[in-house]
Amino acid sequence: MPTTSLRALLHLRMLVGFLGERPQYAWWSSAYLAPANHHALTPAFGARWSIEQYRGVIEAARRVHDARVPADAQHLFHVSETIEHELFTLMTGTAPAVTPPTSTGTALEMLRTIADPLILPVDGPTIVGPAAELLDGRIVPAMAAHYAAAFAHGGRSFPYLTLERRRRWR
């Protein structure tokens, strides 16, 4: 799998995971990526505290997304087992692939930088393409556009991927 595309997906996960947490926009009730959690997680997990931080926010976000998108769909926090394994491998490498943002403003700016400016964002669940094309370079910017608009305007967007392959999505 292309490492650049996986890093982009991982980066988007980290940004949306951070922004969706309780201290920022409260889409889910966790605060795993809060800077102070380093001190809380280190005694229990030692050097693996950042992995547990990542796993926690992914699970919190996955539950919220799963409740809002069709059961047979994939989304930013619920991807194929193969991609999930590759993402976890990137996170557990000798140098972490991405780190959580440190402020809401920084995270929003980074999200806007990734976002495709040609996408017209929609609140609520919305299809952004087929799951088979997740890593092709167009899906991550499309997802980022929906999330960036939702965070900026106080809405909630849940871009998802269909398992259908017959139709060409834009």
Residue pairs with C-beta under 8 A, 6 or more apart in sequence:
1 82
1 83
1 86
1 135
2 135
3 90
5 135
5 136
5 137
5 140
6 83
6 86
6 87
6 90
6 97
6 135
7 90
7 97
7 98
8 114
8 140
9 76
9 79
9 83
9 87
9 134
9 135
9 140
10 87
10 90
10 91
10 97
10 98
11 97
11 98
11 110
11 114
12 76
12 111
12 114
12 140
12 143
12 144
12 147
13 58
13 61
13 76
13 77
13 87
14 33
14 54
14 98
14 99
14 100
14 101
15 101
15 107
15 110
15 111
15 114
15 144
15 147
16 61
16 76
16 111
16 147
17 32
17 33
17 54
17 57
17 58
17 60
17 61
17 77
17 100
18 24
18 33
18 57
18 100
18 101
18 107
19 25
19 27
19 104
19 107
19 108
19 111
19 147
19 151
20 26
20 27
20 28
20 60
20 61
20 64
21 27
21 28
21 30
21 31
21 32
21 33
21 34
21 57
21 60
22 28
22 29
22 30
22 31
23 31
23 34
24 104
24 107
25 151
27 61
27 64
27 156
28 60
28 61
28 63
28 64
29 60
30 56
30 57
30 60
31 37
32 53
32 54
32 56
32 57
32 60
33 53
33 57
33 100
35 102
37 49
37 53
38 49
38 50
38 53
41 49
41 52
41 53
42 49
44 52
45 51
45 52
50 91
50 96
50 99
51 91
51 92
53 100
54 91
58 77
61 76
61 77
62 77
62 78
65 75
65 76
65 77
65 78
65 158
65 160
66 75
66 78
68 124
68 125
68 158
69 75
69 125
69 158
69 160
70 125
70 160
72 163
73 127
73 131
73 160
73 161
73 162
73 163
74 80
74 131
74 134
74 160
74 161
74 163
75 158
75 159
75 160
75 161
76 143
76 159
79 87
79 131
79 134
80 131
83 134
83 135
90 97
91 97
91 98
101 107
101 110
108 148
108 151
108 152
111 144
111 147
111 148
111 151
112 148
114 140
114 141
114 144
114 148
115 141
115 144
115 145
115 147
115 148
115 149
116 138
116 141
116 142
116 144
116 145
117 145
119 141
119 142
119 145
119 146
121 145
121 146
121 148
121 149
121 150
121 157
122 146
122 157
123 150
123 155
123 156
123 157
124 156
124 157
124 158
125 158
125 159
125 160
126 146
126 157
126 158
126 159
126 160
127 159
127 160
127 161
127 162
127 169
128 139
128 142
128 143
128 146
128 159
128 160
128 161
128 169
129 138
129 139
129 142
129 161
129 162
129 169
129 170
130 161
130 162
130 163
130 164
130 165
130 167
130 169
131 161
131 162
131 163
132 165
133 139
133 161
133 169
134 140
134 161
139 161
142 159
143 159
146 157
146 159
147 157
147 159
149 155
149 157
150 156
150 157
162 169
